[in-house]
Structures are given as structure tokens and as C-alpha cells.
Amino acid sequence: MYYKVKEFLTEATKAYLSSIDRTDIVVQQGTNNALNQKKISSKHNANISQDSMIESKTESKKDSNSSQEKINLIIALEHPKDKRHGHFATPLCFTLTKILRTNPKVLAQSLQDFFMQYDLDSNSTKPFKKMFSSIEALNGYLNLTLTHSFLTYMLEVALQSPKDFAKGECKNTKILLEYVSANPTGPLHIGHARGAIFGSVLQRIGKRLGYDIKGEYYVNDAGSQIDMLALSVYNSAAKILNLESLSGEVYKGEYIDSVAQDAIKHFGESFFRTADSQKTDILQKIGLYAKDMMLEVIKENLASLSIDFDYFVSEKELYTRFDDTMKTLEAHNALLHQDGAIWLQSTLKGDEKDRVLVRDNGMPTYMAGDIIYHKDKFDRDYNHYINIWGADHHGYIARIKASIDFLGFDSNNLEVLLAQMVSLLKDGQPYKMSKRAGNFILIQDVVNDIGADSLKFVFLSKSLDTHLEFDVQDLSKEDSSNPVFYINYANARIHTLLEKSSLSLEDINKTDLSTLLDSNDSLGQDSMQLILQSLGLFYVLNQSYEERALQKLCEYLKNLAKSFHTFYNAHRILQTQHEAGILKIFLLVSLSLTTGFNMLGIEIKTKM
């Protein structure tokens, strides 16, 4: 609905400017698209909601086919804090006054009259006849109030095509989203969960909005961590078989013992009793076997959170392209050969110091593998790339971007999101570490404790770049302090009312809402607000995705559930004059809650 109003204002303003022969002013729809990585800041009028400003700017540009200077105008659309001022407001008059050099109040009155007529002319053949019941000039603002017929029309469209509700058109934009990418050396712990949940929901929302977005897991299966895994499993098996263990650092935890037992069954005891004192061949085979087992465990951990990847990319397999990647870097003067090592001259691209790619012993560093991987990604020709990393990788961004530029790509197409740490409590005390994983809290343990739905919601309830602390005990409460329960309860209440009603769904859907909405009592006004709020999901999805602020979807769902519960407690519903109309509005509320939960990977409850 927000975008319908924005579209009207854009087209109406174009028509107005044409009528006064100001074709040099180019009106654009405007977007807050995060692909452009633009931060938009503005001062908010006291009459305007703090989170409502989207974009407002003018920009001069010379037309190559004309000597006339073009002025780009992007219209802002806001939500008034005072509901008496309408459903939407625009400060368009202030922006245009500076360009047209005219009195803002006179211009506002002129725009008011023109827009009201344009509304009648452009919408007269549509079912709702006109979009606005009033467009009022007030202190230089234009306040817009939607007609009941337009709101009813939007509600009807939503209920008739629920699968298309809050769904965007194809953007023709290919995005590759890499997230989790944990080492396959053990089960996923809670530190991995935040990026995993955020990435999966970002991808799901992006797809609904029309982006072609693929999720990818980079498997770090080359290097010392796999050697350490192999040694860990071997030593555990050696202990079981009363063999001499090998020296070296090992992973600890019951899961290692479990893998060792499976390895003994898989390879047989004789395999471990080889005369080779170094056990080189054995360790190599064990490492590959254990890595594959751990990757399956990781996939099971992810599946418990309804997370599924389009691609798994192996670091080990990509290393076949090491020489080609180094040649490309060499050709672009990116490398420095010094003291027997090979360095990436990342300081030439703004990094704080150059980085070693190949050690003086000839062994590639971890970063070398990452550069090969990013070359592989950019070779696949997506429009945009998103990496979700842990906050401890902040210093890694500059060097990776430097390597991308050296490889001949545009590093501006890479966006890196950092997931801050998570602290778990239980009854006010630190959550107990898992014996199976040594000194980590396993995702699976927390899922078993509080459920996947609660874990997803709470992990998304705060901005990804802020520290998150929560007590799992709070998520077992059955009251408004538990958001998943509260939202589920709202939807379950709606379905209980539908079951108790003597009206059929067909009767409810055929109901005309005009009598209910035209009444000026609290019932009519509260019904109107429920419709408006429910129809706001598409805007919230766009805002959440474009700003990478998924907590806004969580807040929206909590607020919509609260509005419903307030309505439910304030008004009698069944066996009343407006029963069918209210239930029809509740169907829209349920559709918004259900669709929103679906975007979070949560299946909403209809009974509790």
C-alpha cells in the first residue's frame, strides 16, 4: 500500500510539473536500496514518525541531449505521528519551493487541488474510484487520507491472492549470499547460529521481494584444521584400541569419541594398527572421513533451523586454481616477493599493511584460499555479493576488498555484514557448556531446550551488529513477554473465532465493509487501523531487507499481534451486527502474521 501511494505521488507530481512547463525537473520513484550502500539521513519534523522518512533529495544533472540542466526529484513519503493528520504525509512542497522559488503555502494549496483532481481522473474507472478521501495542505505539508473503498480494495486483493500478498516483482538482480561457512571440524555452536539464522531469513525475504538470491556455504576443508581433526579422531580411536597416541594439538569433546567409534567400524581395527609410525596415509583418510561426517552433522544442525543452502563450495577443490589466481594477481602488480614469501600489496588499496599469501616455507596462508574463493564467486557474474562474517573478521574486510580490486573486479559489489556475539543465560546464569563439544554451547542443545522458532525470533529481534544477550527461560513463558507465543496466540484466537462463528468463509469474504468502516465510533476506527497495519507488511519487508534490519519485521509482527489483542479485548465480535466484517479484517491480520512468520522460517499455529 505504501508503494501504491508513493507511485501515485510520483505520477501526479510529474503531471503537475508538466502542466506548469517544468520538464527540467525529473521525478523519480526512488528507493532505499541497500545495493547502492547509501546512507540517508534527514531531520524529522515533529509531526513525522521517526522511522518513516525514506528519501528526499534533489540532484542537478546536465542532459547530454540538451543545454538545459536537469533536476532530479525524489519524493519522500512519511507517516504522521498524529493520526488526525491522515494516513500519509509528504514534505514535497518544501522541496519544490526551493526549486520553483514560490511561497510554500501557495504551492501546497496548488498541489492539493491538482492532486485531488488527478486522483479522480486517474482512478475513476477503477473499483475504488479514488484513492484519497482528502489531500490537505497543512503548514507546507500535504496530508493524505485514504478512502475506505481503496483500503477495502487492497484487502480484497490480498485475500483473493494470498500467495501473492506482500510479494515483489522480479528485480532481474542476481545476488550471491555467503553465510555460516564454519569449519567442518565439529557440530555448529551458538556462535554460528546468529549469522545462519540472519542469512537464511535475508535470503527468504529477498526472494519474496523478487531478487534472484542464492545461499552458499564455503567449506573450509583445506589446511591445518582438517589435520587437527584427523589427529583428534585418531588419538581417540587409539585410546579405544589401546594404541599409542600421536603428539599434537587436538579438538576435545564427546563428539570426537563418537566419530572415532564410527571410524573404527568404517575402516576396521587393522587399519589403525599399521606399522607406519607417522600414520600419514591413515591420518589423511581419517581427516577426509571425519570432515564428511562433520559436514553431515552441520547440515542436520542447519535443517533443525529450516536452513538449506543452494551451494556448498569446497576450499580444497578450489585450490586447483591457485596458480591461475596468483598469475592474475601478478599480472595486476598485486604481489611483492620478499624474504622468500609472497605478499599481497593491499596497502596500495587502502589496507593498513600488506598481507602474506605464501609463507617462506612455500605454504599458502588462509587468506590465499579466500582470494581464490572470491575470484570464483566474482567469475560467476552475480550483480551483488553479500558475506555474513563474525564480528572478529572486521579487520579482514579491507584486505579481501583489495584482492578483489587487484583481480580486476569491483569490490564495491561486495557487501560484508558482521554478526556480533551472543550471550545465553538460563535462570540468570550462563548457559551450561556442552560436554559433547567441550567448551561450546551447541545449536542443537538450545533448539532442543527452547525450540527452533523461539531461537530464530530472538536472534532476529536485535540488529545483527549489536551484542545480543537473552535468558532462554523467558522464552518458556506463556504471556506477552514471549513474542512467539504472543503472535501465535493472536493467530490461534482468530481461527478459534472463525470456528465458533456460524458464518461460512464464503459469507465472510463476500461481506461489504463500507458500513463498518464508515462508522465514526471506536469500532470503525479500530477496524480501519487493523487494515492499515496489516497491509503494511510489504513495506516492512522491503525496509527490513534493504536496510538489513530484520528486527523491524519482528517488531512489526509483535505490534500487529498487540493491536489485534487490544481490539479483541475492546470489542464484542461474534453475534453482532458487524461480525462478518470484523472476521474479514481478521483474515487479513492472520494473512499478515502468517506471511511474516513464514519469512522468518516459522510455521504459525492455528490452535493453542
C-alpha positions, 0 to 999 in steps of 0.5 A: 500500500505504501508503494501504491501511494508513493507511485501515485505521488510520483505520477501526479507530481510529474503531471503537475510539473508538466502542466506548469512547463517544468520538464527540467525537473525529473521525478523519480520513484526512488528507493532505499536500496541497500545495493547502492550502500547509501546512507540517508539521513534527514531531520524529522519534523515533529509531526513525522514518525521517526522511522518513516522518512525514506528519501528526499533529495534533489540532484542537478544533472546536465542532459547530454541531449540538451543545454538545459540542466536537469533536476532530479526529484525524489519524493519522500513519503512519511507517516504522521505521528498524529493520526488526525493528520491522515494516513500519509504525509509528504514534505514535497512542497518544501522541496519544490519551493526551493526549486520553483522559488514560490511561497510554500503555502501557495504551492501546497494549496496548488498541489492539493487541488491538482492532486485531488483532481488527478486522483479522480481522473486517474482512478475513476474507472477503477473499483475504488474510484479514488484513492484519497478521501482528502489531500490537505495542505497543512503548514507546507505539508500535504496530508493524505487520507485514504478512502475506505473503498481503496483500503477495502480494495487492497484487502480484497486483493490480498485475500483473493491472492494470498500467495501473492500478498506482500510479494515483489516483482522480479528485480532481474538482480542476481545476488550471491549470499555467503553465510555460516561457512564454519569449519567442518571440524565439529557440530555448529555452536551458538556462535554460528547460529546468529549469522545462519539464522540472519542469512537464511531469513535475508535470503527468504525475504529477498526472494519474496521481494523478487531478487534472484538470491542464492545461499552458499556455504564455503567449506573450509576443508583445506589446511591445518584444521582438517589435520587437527581433526584427523589427529583428534579422531585418531588419538581417540580411536587409539585410546579405544584400541589401546594404541599409542597416541600421536603428539599434537594439538587436538579438538576435545569433546564427546563428539570426537569419541563418537566419530572415532567409534564410527571410524573404527567400524568404517575402516576396521581395527587393522587399519589403525594398527599399521606399522607406519609410525607417522600414520600419514596415509591413515591420518589423511583418510581419517581427516577426509572421513571425519570432515564428511561426517562433520559436514553431515552433522552441520547440515542436520544442525542447519535443517533443525533451523529450516536452513538449506543452502543452494551451494556448498563450495569446497576450499580444497577443490578450489585450490586447483586454481591457485596458480591461475589466481596468483598469475592474475594477481601478478599480472595486476602488480598485486604481489611483492616477493620478499624474504622468500614469501609472497605478499599481497600489496593491499596497502596500495588499496587502502589496507593498513599493511600488506598481507602474506599469501605464501609463507617462506616455507612455500605454504599458502596462508588462509587468506590465499584460499579466500582470494581464490574463493572470491575470484570464483564467486566474482567469475560467476557474474552475480550483480551483488555479493553479500558475506555474513562474517563474525564480528572478529573478521572486521579487520579482514574486510579491507584486505579481501576488498583489495584482492578483489580490486587487484583481480580486476573486479569491483569490490564495491559489489561486495557487501560484508555484514558482521554478526556480533556475539551472543550471550545465553543465560538460563535462570540468570546464569550462563548457559551450561557448556556442552560436554559433547563439544567441550567448551561450546554451547551447541545449536542443537542443545538450545533448539532442543531446550527452547525450540527452533522458532523461539531461537530464530525470533530472538536472534532476529529481534536485535540488529545483527551488529549489536551484542545480543544477550537473552535468558532462554527461560523467558522464552518458556513463558506463556504471556506477552513477554514471549513474542512467539507465543504472543503472535501465535496466540493472536493467530490461534484466537482468530481461527478459534473465532472463525470456528465458533462463528456460524458464518461460512468463509464464503459469507465472510469474504463476500461481506461489504465493509463500507458500513463498518468502516464508515462508522465514526465510533471506536469500532470503525476506527479500530477496524480501519487501523487493523487494515492499515497495519496489516497491509503494511507488511510489504513495506516492512519487508522491503525496509527490513531487507534493504536496510538489513534490519530484520528486527523491524519485521519482528517488531512489526509482527509483535505490534500487529499481534498487540493491536489485534489483542487490544481490539479483541479485548475492546470489542464484542465480535461474534453475534453482532451486527458487524461480525462478518466484517470484523472476521474479514479484517481478521483474515487479513491480520492472520494473512499478515502474521502468517506471511511474516512468520513464514519469512522468518522460517516459522510455521504459525499455529492455528490452535493453542 
